[in-house]
Amino acid sequence: MIKTVDGINVHGTVRGDGPYVFLLHGWGSNQNLFQHIAEALSVAYTVVSLDFPGCGNSSEPDQPWGMDEYLHFTEEFISSFDPGETILLGHSHGGRVGIGLAARKDLPFTITKLILVDSAGIIPHRSWRYHLRVRSYKVGKALLSLPPVAKLFPTALNRFQKTLGSADYGAASPVMRASLVKVVNTDMEPLLPQITAETLLIWGENDTDTPLSDGQRMEKAIPGSGLVVLPGAGHYSFIDQQYAFTRVVESFLKIS
């Protein structure tokens, strides 16, 4: 399936029949990682997975996006199916998007249930080493962007950015790098108390990207939510503990 949303050619997959469930993947990932989840849920639901813009087979935005653009895009994508009511399952960045949508009151559809898996959205405490690294990066970027330096060493800035940035940052294109900076610096925590959908949080015990403490803070902030911790799992808890994860989600969605 290919849809055009906000000028983006979006690749997605639709499985099953019944109420809608939309699967929102993490940054730099794609819909393929959700294949076993989609297959399990499609026995009772219409399951729609997609590649976010700039991921998988979907095209990139023309310019860097922040959370407002991601939320508008996802709202438009979901609305194109006219679901009426829907369930969202979001991992990492997809969870961040799910939080933003579930906190809104003016959507053209109703989010009845929200499943946040090792979700991003809470800005971590920054150490002095982090701030020193950021300052060093800004100084290095400014120097390598000077016209004489850029002319003599045209690839130096790109190599510098890949070396000093995170793995996700280094693997991304310039547009997606700028988008990543925007979204990771958007604090979604103030939106958590506004979520009224029934919410399940699933976290890997050993997640180092979005630590378990983030899930615990979300559980306290989202009214009526519940947190399930998967022992021995990391940031990709739905892969590390695939069987347990699937059983938990099936129970939450009342799939026998």
PAMARTI-279309 format. One line per field, with one value per residue: x, y, z of N, C-alpha, C in turn. Coordinates in nm, 3 decimals. Layout:
<atoms>
nX <- X,...
nY <- Y,...
nZ <- Z,...
caX <- X,...
caY <- Y,...
caZ <- Z,...
cX <- X,...
cY <- Y,...
cZ <- Z,...
</atoms>
This chain:
<atoms>
nX <- 0.085,0.055,0.036,-0.022,0.064,0.066,0.240,0.421,0.530,0.400,0.471,0.293,0.123,-0.166,-0.350,-0.581,-0.915,-1.170,-1.196,-0.976,-0.619,-0.328,0.013,0.303,0.626,0.968,1.235,1.433,1.376,1.149,0.839,0.868,0.972,0.756,0.617,0.549,0.382,0.175,0.069,-0.025,-0.225,-0.398,-0.590,-0.815,-0.841,-0.821,-0.515,-0.285,0.023,0.306,0.573,0.739,0.791,1.097,1.193,1.237,1.069,0.944,0.927,1.141,1.073,1.066,1.190,1.330,1.139,0.945,0.780,0.516,0.476,0.508,0.293,0.074,0.104,0.068,-0.189,-0.330,-0.269,-0.389,-0.654,-0.718,-0.810,-1.050,-1.131,-1.302,-1.311,-1.006,-0.707,-0.386,-0.052,0.265,0.616,0.902,1.002,0.760,0.589,0.613,0.483,0.231,0.161,0.138,-0.082,-0.285,-0.327,-0.468,-0.777,-0.931,-0.933,-1.023,-1.100,-1.143,-0.927,-0.923,-0.772,-0.434,-0.109,0.201,0.530,0.836,0.864,0.956,0.979,1.009,1.233,1.565,1.770,2.043,2.387,2.696,2.890,2.746,2.656,2.904,2.986,2.791,2.850,3.109,3.048,2.897,3.087,3.276,3.116,3.059,3.316,3.385,3.194,3.265,3.318,3.585,3.699,3.504,3.524,3.781,3.771,3.531,3.380,3.419,3.252,3.025,3.138,3.231,2.990,2.874,3.056,3.055,2.788,2.490,2.417,2.177,2.165,2.400,2.347,2.151,2.011,2.093,1.848,1.691,1.851,1.837,1.566,1.557,1.695,1.511,1.282,1.373,1.424,1.182,0.961,0.739,0.619,0.446,0.204,0.106,-0.085,-0.316,-0.411,-0.673,-0.741,-0.756,-0.465,-0.176,0.145,0.447,0.757,1.107,1.310,1.584,1.623,1.819,1.802,1.551,1.497,1.369,1.278,1.159,0.924,0.801,0.755,0.575,0.362,0.273,0.184,-0.010,-0.350,-0.499,-0.336,-0.133,0.167,0.377,0.655,0.912,1.122,1.476,1.470,1.553,1.563,1.418,1.190,0.972,1.077,1.287,1.153,0.946,0.732,0.615,0.554,0.364,0.157,0.080,-0.016,-0.224,-0.394,-0.462,-0.601,-0.804,-0.795,-0.855
nY <- -0.120,0.221,0.552,0.903,1.155,1.472,1.542,1.337,1.020,0.745,0.431,0.145,-0.122,-0.324,-0.540,-0.802,-0.776,-0.578,-0.368,-0.081,-0.087,0.096,0.080,0.228,0.290,0.311,0.565,0.576,0.316,0.072,-0.049,-0.324,-0.445,-0.479,-0.694,-0.949,-0.872,-0.746,-0.961,-1.123,-0.962,-0.923,-1.118,-1.033,-0.766,-0.481,-0.415,-0.165,-0.077,0.138,0.302,0.563,0.901,0.934,0.697,0.343,0.259,0.496,0.832,1.120,1.419,1.752,1.942,1.986,1.828,1.897,1.804,1.898,1.874,1.596,1.502,1.615,1.491,1.217,1.220,1.290,1.068,0.852,0.944,0.915,0.659,0.669,0.576,0.611,0.500,0.409,0.221,0.284,0.177,0.240,0.246,0.371,0.649,0.636,0.602,0.851,1.006,0.889,0.972,1.249,1.262,1.131,1.308,1.511,1.685,1.736,1.561,1.397,1.139,0.884,0.787,0.495,0.313,0.308,0.199,0.208,0.147,0.108,0.388,0.703,1.053,1.176,1.411,1.349,1.391,1.605,1.563,1.731,1.645,1.586,1.844,1.961,1.808,1.881,2.154,2.135,2.011,2.213,2.415,2.284,2.234,2.495,2.585,2.404,2.474,2.712,2.901,2.891,2.662,2.467,2.457,2.359,2.118,1.941,1.721,1.707,1.813,1.648,1.400,1.462,1.512,1.258,1.117,1.236,1.243,1.057,0.706,0.689,0.952,0.972,0.794,0.915,1.128,1.474,1.626,1.456,1.437,1.695,1.694,1.496,1.620,1.821,1.675,1.519,1.706,1.796,1.819,1.591,1.530,1.712,1.665,1.421,1.392,1.464,1.260,1.049,0.805,0.449,0.321,0.127,0.054,-0.082,-0.209,-0.268,-0.422,-0.369,-0.149,0.096,0.316,0.451,0.467,0.247,0.404,0.618,0.501,0.448,0.705,0.791,0.618,0.714,0.965,0.941,0.910,0.631,0.442,0.147,-0.035,-0.273,-0.467,-0.618,-0.875,-0.886,-0.774,-0.524,-0.205,-0.275,-0.430,-0.569,-0.741,-0.870,-1.007,-1.156,-1.347,-1.313,-1.042,-1.035,-1.187,-1.022,-0.793,-0.907,-0.983,-0.731,-0.626,-0.799,-1.041,-1.367
nZ <- 0.000,-0.088,0.007,-0.042,0.165,0.300,0.095,0.100,-0.006,0.126,0.254,0.347,0.528,0.533,0.732,0.811,0.964,1.110,1.409,1.408,1.442,1.473,1.403,1.517,1.448,1.581,1.581,1.289,1.230,1.088,0.945,0.927,1.154,1.314,1.222,1.334,1.541,1.404,1.262,1.471,1.588,1.381,1.366,1.490,1.442,1.218,1.111,1.072,0.953,0.905,0.725,0.867,0.743,0.570,0.664,0.622,0.328,0.273,0.149,0.217,0.413,0.268,0.416,0.749,1.008,1.300,1.609,1.569,1.294,1.261,1.413,1.276,1.026,1.098,1.201,0.966,0.807,0.951,0.948,0.682,0.655,0.773,1.042,1.261,1.545,1.707,1.789,1.915,1.885,1.985,1.945,2.104,1.930,1.793,2.006,2.125,1.932,1.957,2.217,2.178,2.000,2.147,2.351,2.241,2.183,1.965,1.750,1.440,1.482,1.736,1.991,2.146,2.291,2.405,2.350,2.477,2.405,2.541,2.529,2.386,2.482,2.726,2.842,2.920,3.219,3.181,3.186,3.286,3.113,2.884,2.808,2.758,2.541,2.353,2.324,2.220,1.980,1.852,1.822,1.659,1.433,1.348,1.274,1.067,0.886,0.780,0.485,0.349,0.470,0.419,0.145,0.101,0.237,0.163,0.256,0.521,0.727,0.722,0.792,1.045,1.183,1.176,1.330,1.588,1.667,1.779,1.709,1.560,1.472,1.321,1.114,0.970,0.709,0.618,0.642,0.801,1.025,1.131,1.187,1.385,1.594,1.656,1.745,1.962,2.149,2.230,2.487,2.601,2.835,2.984,2.855,2.930,3.152,3.019,2.868,2.795,2.696,2.749,2.878,2.822,2.929,2.820,2.901,2.856,3.093,3.096,2.936,2.789,2.629,2.645,2.954,3.216,3.423,3.292,3.196,3.439,3.534,3.340,3.390,3.637,3.563,3.360,3.368,3.523,3.394,3.325,3.394,3.245,3.297,3.119,3.192,3.147,2.895,2.645,2.482,2.259,2.344,2.251,2.070,2.204,2.407,2.271,2.279,2.539,2.525,2.315,2.428,2.641,2.508,2.357,2.566,2.670,2.455,2.442,2.292,2.236
caX <- 0.000,0.124,-0.050,0.046,0.017,0.152,0.341,0.511,0.486,0.406,0.452,0.229,0.065,-0.293,-0.379,-0.694,-1.046,-1.225,-1.156,-0.843,-0.500,-0.218,0.143,0.393,0.760,1.064,1.319,1.530,1.329,1.048,0.724,0.899,0.997,0.627,0.544,0.490,0.272,0.065,0.008,-0.097,-0.342,-0.488,-0.698,-0.934,-0.838,-0.755,-0.387,-0.218,0.159,0.359,0.708,0.736,0.870,1.242,1.226,1.192,1.052,0.872,1.015,1.173,1.018,1.153,1.262,1.322,1.012,0.937,0.666,0.392,0.464,0.486,0.157,-0.019,0.117,0.009,-0.334,-0.381,-0.257,-0.494,-0.784,-0.744,-0.880,-1.179,-1.152,-1.401,-1.236,-0.884,-0.608,-0.249,0.062,0.384,0.745,1.005,0.950,0.619,0.520,0.610,0.375,0.107,0.132,0.092,-0.217,-0.381,-0.353,-0.550,-0.922,-1.000,-0.904,-1.142,-1.124,-1.127,-0.829,-0.985,-0.665,-0.298,-0.004,0.331,0.634,0.968,0.832,1.028,0.891,1.058,1.369,1.646,1.861,2.166,2.507,2.790,2.959,2.658,2.661,3.037,2.984,2.709,2.926,3.219,2.989,2.859,3.211,3.330,3.028,3.078,3.446,3.383,3.098,3.322,3.336,3.717,3.719,3.412,3.573,3.900,3.736,3.385,3.312,3.462,3.140,2.940,3.210,3.234,2.858,2.854,3.145,3.022,2.648,2.444,2.408,2.063,2.202,2.502,2.293,2.044,2.043,2.090,1.712,1.644,1.930,1.776,1.436,1.584,1.728,1.387,1.187,1.426,1.424,1.044,0.919,0.600,0.571,0.329,0.083,0.066,-0.210,-0.430,-0.449,-0.791,-0.754,-0.703,-0.324,-0.086,0.288,0.529,0.897,1.216,1.376,1.720,1.625,1.912,1.769,1.444,1.506,1.247,1.231,1.067,0.795,0.742,0.704,0.456,0.253,0.222,0.126,-0.125,-0.458,-0.548,-0.249,-0.064,0.300,0.425,0.800,0.956,1.256,1.583,1.452,1.609,1.479,1.327,1.132,0.875,1.156,1.363,1.059,0.838,0.616,0.551,0.499,0.243,0.052,0.034,-0.096,-0.347,-0.480,-0.510,-0.696,-0.908,-0.785,-0.844
caY <- 0.000,0.350,0.670,1.031,1.235,1.589,1.540,1.225,0.887,0.664,0.287,0.082,-0.255,-0.344,-0.682,-0.838,-0.712,-0.545,-0.234,-0.043,-0.068,0.154,0.052,0.340,0.241,0.404,0.644,0.502,0.180,0.063,-0.134,-0.467,-0.496,-0.505,-0.794,-1.055,-0.811,-0.725,-1.091,-1.170,-0.879,-0.920,-1.218,-0.967,-0.623,-0.430,-0.365,-0.081,-0.035,0.229,0.358,0.707,0.974,0.923,0.565,0.235,0.294,0.624,0.942,1.218,1.555,1.846,2.019,1.919,1.828,1.887,1.723,1.945,1.815,1.452,1.478,1.645,1.385,1.093,1.243,1.281,0.929,0.772,0.993,0.868,0.531,0.699,0.464,0.636,0.473,0.334,0.191,0.315,0.112,0.313,0.214,0.476,0.771,0.615,0.629,0.997,1.051,0.844,1.061,1.378,1.248,1.092,1.424,1.608,1.672,1.778,1.469,1.349,1.002,0.865,0.686,0.425,0.251,0.350,0.109,0.273,0.046,0.173,0.512,0.829,1.164,1.244,1.460,1.303,1.485,1.618,1.580,1.831,1.586,1.603,1.984,1.983,1.743,1.966,2.276,2.097,1.986,2.340,2.484,2.212,2.255,2.633,2.594,2.328,2.535,2.833,2.879,2.842,2.525,2.380,2.443,2.273,1.986,1.938,1.611,1.705,1.839,1.529,1.298,1.510,1.491,1.114,1.070,1.290,1.224,0.923,0.615,0.734,1.079,0.949,0.719,0.991,1.232,1.606,1.665,1.373,1.474,1.816,1.653,1.424,1.720,1.888,1.591,1.471,1.819,1.831,1.753,1.546,1.496,1.789,1.617,1.290,1.393,1.494,1.138,0.985,0.668,0.343,0.316,0.022,0.079,-0.203,-0.163,-0.361,-0.399,-0.322,-0.045,0.206,0.431,0.516,0.380,0.207,0.517,0.695,0.431,0.466,0.843,0.797,0.549,0.803,1.086,0.910,0.860,0.495,0.359,0.037,-0.063,-0.410,-0.471,-0.747,-0.904,-0.919,-0.708,-0.392,-0.103,-0.345,-0.534,-0.649,-0.843,-0.945,-1.096,-1.154,-1.426,-1.247,-0.914,-1.061,-1.231,-0.905,-0.709,-0.981,-0.973,-0.593,-0.605,-0.902,-1.140,-1.497
caZ <- 0.000,-0.091,0.017,-0.042,0.278,0.316,-0.009,0.125,-0.048,0.248,0.237,0.462,0.510,0.602,0.754,0.896,0.953,1.242,1.454,1.361,1.524,1.396,1.462,1.492,1.481,1.638,1.492,1.210,1.211,0.983,0.979,0.923,1.288,1.377,1.144,1.418,1.616,1.310,1.232,1.589,1.613,1.264,1.378,1.545,1.412,1.098,1.161,0.973,0.987,0.804,0.738,0.884,0.643,0.585,0.716,0.535,0.187,0.258,0.111,0.321,0.399,0.198,0.516,0.880,1.079,1.444,1.653,1.510,1.161,1.275,1.461,1.168,0.927,1.147,1.205,0.829,0.761,1.015,0.902,0.545,0.667,0.836,1.135,1.367,1.667,1.676,1.892,1.872,1.950,1.941,2.007,2.105,1.866,1.765,2.131,2.137,1.845,2.018,2.329,2.125,1.945,2.251,2.437,2.168,2.200,1.842,1.641,1.367,1.524,1.880,2.033,2.259,2.371,2.369,2.398,2.466,2.419,2.555,2.460,2.403,2.515,2.846,2.823,3.033,3.285,3.105,3.268,3.236,2.997,2.768,2.766,2.700,2.410,2.266,2.294,2.129,1.850,1.791,1.781,1.544,1.318,1.302,1.206,0.942,0.795,0.721,0.340,0.307,0.519,0.345,0.008,0.103,0.292,0.142,0.325,0.662,0.818,0.728,0.869,1.184,1.240,1.195,1.436,1.720,1.700,1.814,1.594,1.480,1.410,1.220,1.001,0.904,0.612,0.683,0.678,0.912,1.144,1.187,1.243,1.509,1.697,1.696,1.819,2.090,2.243,2.260,2.610,2.593,2.970,3.027,2.788,2.981,3.229,2.933,2.796,2.852,2.645,2.834,2.838,2.868,2.908,2.822,2.904,2.880,3.222,3.075,2.833,2.817,2.543,2.721,3.071,3.285,3.504,3.208,3.199,3.572,3.539,3.255,3.459,3.741,3.505,3.274,3.455,3.506,3.312,3.391,3.341,3.246,3.277,3.065,3.244,3.054,2.765,2.629,2.420,2.166,2.430,2.173,2.000,2.304,2.476,2.174,2.323,2.654,2.477,2.237,2.519,2.718,2.419,2.326,2.683,2.678,2.346,2.455,2.187,2.303
cX <- 0.088,0.019,0.036,-0.016,0.116,0.267,0.442,0.450,0.509,0.379,0.393,0.174,-0.063,-0.319,-0.508,-0.820,-1.099,-1.187,-1.010,-0.739,-0.390,-0.088,0.244,0.533,0.850,1.150,1.420,1.492,1.231,0.942,0.758,0.922,0.868,0.552,0.477,0.374,0.151,-0.007,-0.075,-0.228,-0.444,-0.597,-0.826,-0.945,-0.787,-0.629,-0.315,-0.080,0.212,0.506,0.693,0.819,1.021,1.287,1.173,1.185,0.976,0.971,1.035,1.091,1.116,1.238,1.246,1.185,1.036,0.815,0.535,0.369,0.439,0.344,0.054,-0.017,0.044,-0.142,-0.395,-0.377,-0.369,-0.632,-0.819,-0.814,-1.020,-1.216,-1.262,-1.336,-1.113,-0.800,-0.471,-0.150,0.187,0.508,0.838,0.951,0.802,0.533,0.508,0.497,0.239,0.065,0.073,-0.049,-0.319,-0.415,-0.442,-0.699,-1.000,-0.971,-1.032,-1.174,-1.099,-1.025,-0.884,-0.881,-0.530,-0.200,0.130,0.440,0.770,0.964,0.931,0.928,0.932,1.203,1.454,1.726,1.992,2.284,2.596,2.868,2.876,2.666,2.796,3.044,2.905,2.785,3.041,3.166,2.956,2.981,3.270,3.248,3.047,3.209,3.443,3.283,3.151,3.353,3.475,3.742,3.632,3.460,3.692,3.867,3.584,3.311,3.339,3.344,3.053,3.007,3.214,3.100,2.831,2.935,3.097,2.878,2.617,2.440,2.294,2.097,2.301,2.449,2.193,2.099,2.041,1.950,1.664,1.725,1.869,1.640,1.456,1.615,1.601,1.300,1.242,1.430,1.284,0.998,0.771,0.539,0.451,0.197,0.026,-0.065,-0.334,-0.481,-0.566,-0.812,-0.698,-0.561,-0.248,0.056,0.362,0.675,0.993,1.288,1.513,1.732,1.720,1.886,1.658,1.428,1.372,1.191,1.138,0.929,0.725,0.686,0.578,0.337,0.191,0.144,0.001,-0.235,-0.498,-0.458,-0.185,0.065,0.333,0.573,0.840,1.100,1.355,1.575,1.514,1.511,1.380,1.264,1.037,0.945,1.227,1.276,0.931,0.714,0.542,0.485,0.366,0.128,-0.005,-0.058,-0.228,-0.445,-0.543,-0.618,-0.803,-0.913,-0.763,-0.768
cY <- 0.124,0.460,0.794,1.119,1.349,1.590,1.427,1.097,0.790,0.518,0.228,-0.053,-0.264,-0.493,-0.696,-0.759,-0.689,-0.403,-0.207,-0.038,-0.014,0.133,0.160,0.303,0.352,0.472,0.554,0.358,0.176,-0.038,-0.281,-0.526,-0.533,-0.622,-0.900,-1.000,-0.796,-0.856,-1.141,-1.093,-0.885,-1.027,-1.153,-0.820,-0.599,-0.360,-0.291,-0.043,0.050,0.253,0.509,0.775,0.967,0.790,0.458,0.279,0.425,0.736,1.040,1.345,1.643,1.928,1.951,1.936,1.831,1.806,1.769,1.882,1.664,1.422,1.507,1.536,1.258,1.104,1.230,1.138,0.843,0.813,0.942,0.733,0.548,0.594,0.486,0.624,0.391,0.313,0.224,0.235,0.178,0.273,0.333,0.606,0.756,0.634,0.778,1.056,1.011,0.930,1.192,1.371,1.219,1.208,1.528,1.579,1.698,1.687,1.428,1.202,0.993,0.757,0.620,0.360,0.295,0.252,0.175,0.172,0.113,0.312,0.625,0.937,1.241,1.284,1.419,1.415,1.487,1.644,1.689,1.777,1.601,1.747,2.020,1.925,1.828,2.092,2.247,2.074,2.117,2.417,2.417,2.233,2.395,2.647,2.525,2.383,2.663,2.808,2.831,2.697,2.428,2.356,2.347,2.131,1.966,1.828,1.611,1.722,1.715,1.419,1.334,1.484,1.343,1.061,1.111,1.263,1.081,0.836,0.655,0.860,1.056,0.880,0.799,1.088,1.368,1.650,1.586,1.399,1.596,1.785,1.583,1.520,1.788,1.800,1.548,1.583,1.871,1.750,1.719,1.521,1.579,1.741,1.491,1.294,1.419,1.371,1.071,0.843,0.568,0.311,0.204,0.061,-0.053,-0.162,-0.280,-0.324,-0.333,-0.217,0.067,0.329,0.516,0.433,0.355,0.320,0.609,0.633,0.449,0.607,0.857,0.731,0.639,0.920,1.059,0.848,0.716,0.401,0.248,0.005,-0.211,-0.407,-0.611,-0.774,-0.938,-0.850,-0.570,-0.298,-0.165,-0.462,-0.624,-0.754,-0.932,-1.046,-1.105,-1.229,-1.355,-1.117,-0.938,-1.104,-1.113,-0.819,-0.778,-0.974,-0.833,-0.565,-0.713,-0.996,-1.275,-1.597
cZ <- 0.000,-0.085,0.008,0.065,0.299,0.216,0.004,0.069,0.067,0.215,0.364,0.426,0.591,0.610,0.834,0.871,1.094,1.281,1.418,1.474,1.433,1.473,1.419,1.541,1.535,1.533,1.420,1.183,1.095,1.026,0.988,1.062,1.361,1.314,1.233,1.502,1.526,1.280,1.349,1.610,1.500,1.269,1.429,1.506,1.269,1.144,1.048,1.027,0.873,0.828,0.754,0.775,0.673,0.641,0.620,0.390,0.165,0.228,0.227,0.305,0.324,0.293,0.652,0.945,1.229,1.481,1.592,1.374,1.169,1.321,1.352,1.062,0.973,1.159,1.066,0.776,0.820,0.964,0.764,0.544,0.726,0.940,1.238,1.503,1.630,1.800,1.834,1.954,1.897,2.019,1.995,2.045,1.833,1.889,2.157,2.053,1.904,2.135,2.280,2.070,2.054,2.345,2.370,2.184,2.071,1.724,1.569,1.394,1.674,1.907,2.158,2.350,2.315,2.432,2.372,2.500,2.424,2.492,2.488,2.444,2.638,2.823,2.943,3.097,3.209,3.198,3.209,3.116,2.871,2.717,2.705,2.559,2.309,2.226,2.197,1.988,1.778,1.742,1.657,1.418,1.260,1.224,1.070,0.840,0.732,0.574,0.299,0.348,0.441,0.203,0.002,0.145,0.283,0.218,0.476,0.758,0.833,0.811,1.017,1.253,1.267,1.312,1.574,1.762,1.741,1.688,1.502,1.404,1.296,1.096,0.918,0.800,0.682,0.726,0.800,1.039,1.211,1.249,1.377,1.623,1.748,1.785,1.954,2.194,2.271,2.381,2.603,2.731,3.015,2.966,2.853,3.062,3.145,2.857,2.868,2.801,2.746,2.787,2.905,2.833,2.917,2.809,2.922,3.008,3.203,2.964,2.874,2.731,2.606,2.848,3.138,3.371,3.425,3.208,3.332,3.589,3.455,3.323,3.567,3.682,3.422,3.360,3.421,3.427,3.394,3.319,3.356,3.212,3.231,3.109,3.133,2.919,2.765,2.562,2.321,2.240,2.354,2.088,2.101,2.379,2.394,2.224,2.436,2.610,2.405,2.328,2.598,2.631,2.384,2.444,2.693,2.573,2.340,2.334,2.254,2.215
</atoms>
